[in-house]
């Protein structure tokens, strides 16, 4: 069984962040609360090649927090963790939301 997934080309691997079900003071949050789809970047591919053969690197690094779309990506289960693959173009859009 694989212990580490390494994305190829312009892909990123994201682990979804599960929001807490209760607050620090012990108040239980209802399930109907809108969830913010966010995740932590676990692995980043080297990038894609342009027409001239130059490498276009991915502008994210491991540990960055990104917003995720409600639909999209390829879900992968590695042990107990549920991870999602996304493409570089989507990561550029998500990364630009923070800056």
GROMACS elastic network, one bead per residue, 0.5 to 0.9 nm:
[ bonds ]
;  ai    aj funct       b0    kb
    1    78     6  0.88335   500
    1    79     6  0.89316   500
    2     5     6  0.71009   500
    2    78     6  0.77147   500
    3    78     6  0.74728   500
    3    79     6  0.82172   500
    4    78     6  0.81778   500
    5    13     6  0.81442   500
    5    43     6  0.76934   500
    5    78     6  0.84432   500
    6    12     6  0.87862   500
    6    13     6  0.80317   500
    6    43     6  0.64553   500
    6    44     6  0.73509   500
    6    45     6  0.69007   500
    7    10     6  0.77301   500
    7    11     6  0.55564   500
    7    12     6  0.61567   500
    7    13     6  0.66559   500
    7    43     6  0.67559   500
    7    44     6  0.60716   500
    7    46     6  0.81119   500
    7    85     6  0.78721   500
    8    11     6  0.60425   500
    8    12     6  0.83943   500
    8    44     6  0.80992   500
    8    46     6  0.68489   500
    8    47     6  0.77245   500
    8    48     6  0.88224   500
    9    44     6  0.88517   500
    9    45     6  0.53079   500
    9    46     6  0.57026   500
    9    48     6  0.50488   500
    9    49     6  0.81186   500
    9    87     6  0.88929   500
    9    88     6  0.86050   500
   10    44     6  0.78041   500
   10    45     6  0.54836   500
   10    46     6  0.65607   500
   10    48     6  0.51356   500
   10    49     6  0.89023   500
   10    56     6  0.84855   500
   10    57     6  0.77169   500
   10    58     6  0.64763   500
   10    86     6  0.86085   500
   10    87     6  0.58777   500
   10    89     6  0.81165   500
   11    43     6  0.86871   500
   11    44     6  0.63659   500
   11    45     6  0.53351   500
   11    46     6  0.82793   500
   11    47     6  0.74452   500
   11    48     6  0.88806   500
   11    58     6  0.81577   500
   11    85     6  0.65277   500
   11    86     6  0.55544   500
   11    88     6  0.53934   500
   11    89     6  0.88824   500
   11    91     6  0.84914   500
   12    41     6  0.69772   500
   12    42     6  0.77113   500
   12    43     6  0.58766   500
   12    45     6  0.60347   500
   12    58     6  0.83914   500
   12    60     6  0.83393   500
   12    84     6  0.82529   500
   12    85     6  0.56882   500
   12    86     6  0.53453   500
   12    87     6  0.62808   500
   12    88     6  0.68635   500
   12    91     6  0.76268   500
   13    40     6  0.85893   500
   13    41     6  0.59459   500
   13    42     6  0.55135   500
   13    43     6  0.50563   500
   13    44     6  0.63231   500
   13    45     6  0.84376   500
   13    83     6  0.66048   500
   13    84     6  0.56791   500
   13    86     6  0.65009   500
   13    87     6  0.89869   500
   14    39     6  0.58930   500
   14    40     6  0.54897   500
   14    42     6  0.54187   500
   14    43     6  0.72113   500
   14    44     6  0.89564   500
   14    65     6  0.89360   500
   14    66     6  0.85068   500
   14    68     6  0.89885   500
   14    82     6  0.88621   500
   14    83     6  0.55935   500
   14    84     6  0.51781   500
   14    85     6  0.63301   500
   14    86     6  0.75931   500
   15    38     6  0.86651   500
   15    39     6  0.53230   500
   15    40     6  0.52819   500
   15    41     6  0.64055   500
   15    42     6  0.64353   500
   15    81     6  0.75357   500
   15    82     6  0.64833   500
   15    84     6  0.64130   500
   16    37     6  0.74291   500
   16    38     6  0.60772   500
   16    40     6  0.64357   500
   16    41     6  0.88437   500
   16    68     6  0.83751   500
   16    82     6  0.72928   500
   16    83     6  0.67627   500
   16    84     6  0.76699   500
   17    36     6  0.89656   500
   17    37     6  0.75197   500
   17    38     6  0.57700   500
   17    40     6  0.68271   500
   18    21     6  0.88643   500
   18    35     6  0.88038   500
   18    37     6  0.84469   500
   18    38     6  0.82394   500
   18    39     6  0.84186   500
   19    22     6  0.89276   500
   19    35     6  0.73015   500
   19    36     6  0.78964   500
   19    37     6  0.89830   500
   20    23     6  0.70933   500
   20    29     6  0.82426   500
   21    27     6  0.86842   500
   21    28     6  0.61241   500
   21    29     6  0.54285   500
   21    30     6  0.76271   500
   21    31     6  0.79421   500
   22    25     6  0.80056   500
   22    26     6  0.58432   500
   22    27     6  0.53422   500
   22    29     6  0.52350   500
   22    30     6  0.86869   500
   23    26     6  0.52693   500
   23    27     6  0.53264   500
   23    28     6  0.66343   500
   23    29     6  0.73623   500
   24    27     6  0.75097   500
   29    32     6  0.84248   500
   29    33     6  0.72189   500
   30    33     6  0.58962   500
   31    34     6  0.81942   500
   31    35     6  0.88597   500
   32    35     6  0.83878   500
   35    38     6  0.88375   500
   36    67     6  0.77917   500
   36    68     6  0.84609   500
   37    66     6  0.86833   500
   37    67     6  0.58683   500
   37    68     6  0.52319   500
   37    69     6  0.69137   500
   37    70     6  0.69870   500
   38    65     6  0.69566   500
   38    66     6  0.56421   500
   38    68     6  0.53248   500
   38    69     6  0.85839   500
   39    64     6  0.84106   500
   39    65     6  0.56562   500
   39    66     6  0.54901   500
   39    67     6  0.63650   500
   39    68     6  0.67520   500
   40    62     6  0.78097   500
   40    63     6  0.58518   500
   40    64     6  0.57648   500
   40    66     6  0.63631   500
   40    67     6  0.89096   500
   41    44     6  0.74329   500
   41    60     6  0.79466   500
   41    61     6  0.70288   500
   41    62     6  0.51085   500
   41    63     6  0.52365   500
   41    64     6  0.54068   500
   41    65     6  0.63223   500
   41    66     6  0.73382   500
   42    61     6  0.83959   500
   42    62     6  0.52940   500
   42    63     6  0.63410   500
   42    64     6  0.83516   500
   42    83     6  0.85923   500
   43    61     6  0.75286   500
   43    62     6  0.55824   500
   43    63     6  0.84476   500
   44    47     6  0.82733   500
   44    58     6  0.72467   500
   44    60     6  0.72340   500
   44    61     6  0.64628   500
   44    62     6  0.66483   500
   45    48     6  0.85795   500
   45    57     6  0.82900   500
   45    58     6  0.71228   500
   45    88     6  0.88311   500
   46    55     6  0.81281   500
   46    56     6  0.82598   500
   46    57     6  0.59695   500
   46    58     6  0.66859   500
   47    55     6  0.62800   500
   47    56     6  0.53690   500
   47    58     6  0.52055   500
   47    59     6  0.89421   500
   47    88     6  0.77190   500
   48    53     6  0.89673   500
   48    54     6  0.82701   500
   48    55     6  0.57252   500
   48    56     6  0.53385   500
   48    57     6  0.67728   500
   48    58     6  0.80803   500
   48    88     6  0.84459   500
   49    52     6  0.76436   500
   49    53     6  0.52526   500
   49    54     6  0.53910   500
   49    56     6  0.59205   500
   49    57     6  0.87311   500
   50    53     6  0.53080   500
   50    54     6  0.55786   500
   50    55     6  0.65679   500
   50    56     6  0.68355   500
   51    54     6  0.74863   500
   52    55     6  0.89718   500
   57    60     6  0.88091   500
   58    61     6  0.78705   500
   58    88     6  0.64350   500
   58    91     6  0.82649   500
   58    92     6  0.82691   500
   59    88     6  0.84856   500
   59    91     6  0.81570   500
   59    92     6  0.72823   500
   59    95     6  0.81833   500
   60    63     6  0.87678   500
   60    64     6  0.67642   500
   60    91     6  0.76215   500
   60    92     6  0.83168   500
   60    95     6  0.75180   500
   61    64     6  0.59976   500
   62    65     6  0.88993   500
   65    95     6  0.86294   500
   66    91     6  0.80121   500
   66    94     6  0.61381   500
   66    95     6  0.63718   500
   66    97     6  0.85576   500
   66    98     6  0.80707   500
   67    94     6  0.58547   500
   67    95     6  0.79162   500
   67    97     6  0.80676   500
   67    98     6  0.88473   500
   68    71     6  0.82974   500
   68    72     6  0.86281   500
   68    91     6  0.89631   500
   68    94     6  0.71753   500
   69    72     6  0.65854   500
   69    73     6  0.86158   500
   69    94     6  0.86497   500
   72    75     6  0.88190   500
   72    84     6  0.88742   500
   72    85     6  0.89058   500
   72    86     6  0.76896   500
   73    84     6  0.58673   500
   73    85     6  0.52486   500
   73    87     6  0.77023   500
   74    83     6  0.83079   500
   74    84     6  0.53218   500
   74    86     6  0.69119   500
   75    82     6  0.70296   500
   75    83     6  0.58086   500
   75    85     6  0.64727   500
   76    81     6  0.84688   500
   76    82     6  0.59704   500
   76    83     6  0.51284   500
   76    84     6  0.58531   500
   76    85     6  0.76108   500
   77    80     6  0.70169   500
   77    81     6  0.58476   500
   77    83     6  0.59974   500
   77    84     6  0.84733   500
   78    81     6  0.53568   500
   78    82     6  0.63964   500
   78    83     6  0.72304   500
   79    82     6  0.80710   500
   86    89     6  0.85460   500
   86    90     6  0.67167   500
   86    91     6  0.70903   500
   87    90     6  0.55306   500
   87    91     6  0.64429   500
   88    92     6  0.62861   500
   88    93     6  0.88261   500
   89    92     6  0.52028   500
   89    93     6  0.66087   500
   89    94     6  0.88257   500
   90    93     6  0.52038   500
   90    94     6  0.62405   500
   90    95     6  0.85436   500
   91    95     6  0.58024   500
   91    96     6  0.83649   500
   92    95     6  0.51321   500
   92    96     6  0.60664   500
   92    97     6  0.88202   500
   93    96     6  0.53172   500
   93    97     6  0.67489   500
   94    97     6  0.54267   500
   94    98     6  0.75442   500
   95    98     6  0.57611   500
   95    99     6  0.71921   500
   96    99     6  0.52510   500
